[in-house]
Amino acid sequence: MFYLLTLPFRIFFGLLFGIIFLPFAILFLPFMLLRIALKAVFGLVMLPFALLIGFVGLAIALLALSFAVLIPLLPSIAIAICVWPLTRNSRAATVVRG
């Protein structure tokens, strides 16, 4: 509500000081354009590094996720690796194979 009550005054004083400070803004316009240009160049130079770091981070995250899933399964995998050679040549397996 206070925002709406003070809106006409803020518009008036914003326009007034905008007109008063316009010559100063014109003086600093080349520096502002230079700042924008330098930021754009810096962004374009840093973009490949940021993408590379992002892809490396994604690869590390996927590796960590795969370890987080596989490590709890290691005891079951170890038991399966120990049991499989024992049952591979059993009589029941040869009957099923034909």
C-alpha positions in Angstrom: 0.0 0.0 0.0 2.8 2.4 0.9 4.4 1.6 -2.5 1.2 2.7 -4.3 0.9 5.8 -2.2 4.4 7.0 -3.0 4.4 5.9 -6.7 3.6 9.4 -8.1 6.5 11.0 -6.1 8.9 8.3 -7.1 8.0 8.7 -10.8 8.4 12.4 -10.6 11.7 12.4 -8.8 13.0 9.5 -10.8 12.4 11.4 -14.1 13.8 14.7 -12.6 17.0 13.1 -11.4 17.2 11.1 -14.6 17.1 14.3 -16.7 19.6 16.0 -14.3 22.1 13.1 -14.4 21.7 12.4 -18.1 24.9 14.3 -19.1 26.9 12.3 -16.6 25.5 9.0 -17.9 26.5 10.0 -21.4 30.0 10.7 -20.1 30.2 7.2 -18.7 28.5 5.4 -21.6 31.8 4.4 -23.3 33.0 2.9 -20.0 29.8 1.0 -19.5 30.0 -0.3 -23.1 33.6 -1.4 -22.5 32.6 -3.2 -19.3 29.8 -5.1 -21.2 32.3 -6.0 -24.0 34.9 -7.2 -21.5 32.3 -9.3 -19.7 31.2 -10.8 -23.0 34.8 -11.7 -24.0 35.5 -13.1 -20.6 32.3 -15.2 -20.7 33.2 -16.6 -24.1 36.7 -17.4 -23.1 35.6 -19.1 -19.9 32.7 -21.0 -21.4 34.8 -24.0 -22.7 36.4 -24.4 -19.3 33.1 -24.2 -17.5 31.6 -26.9 -19.8 34.7 -29.1 -19.4 34.5 -28.8 -15.6 30.8 -29.6 -15.8 31.3 -32.7 -17.9 34.1 -33.9 -15.6 31.9 -33.3 -12.6 29.1 -35.2 -14.3 31.4 -38.1 -15.0 32.6 -38.2 -11.4 29.0 -38.0 -10.2 28.0 -41.0 -12.4 31.0 -43.0 -11.2 30.1 -42.3 -7.6 26.5 -43.2 -8.3 27.5 -46.5 -9.9 29.8 -47.3 -6.9 27.0 -46.4 -4.5 24.7 -48.9 -6.2 27.3 -51.7 -6.8 29.1 -51.7 -3.4 26.1 -53.0 -1.4 25.6 -55.7 -4.1 29.3 -57.0 -3.8 28.5 -59.7 -1.2 25.7 -61.1 -3.4 27.9 -60.9 -6.5 30.8 -62.7 -4.6 28.4 -65.5 -3.5 27.1 -65.9 -7.1 30.6 -66.1 -8.5 31.5 -68.8 -6.0 28.3 -70.8 -6.6 28.2 -70.6 -10.3 31.3 -72.7 -11.1 30.0 -75.4 -8.7 26.6 -75.6 -10.3 27.7 -75.1 -13.9 28.7 -78.7 -14.6 26.1 -80.4 -12.3 23.9 -83.2 -13.5 20.8 -81.0 -13.2 22.3 -78.3 -15.4 23.2 -80.8 -18.1 19.7 -82.2 -18.1 18.2 -78.7 -18.6 20.7 -77.9 -21.4 19.7 -80.9 -23.3 
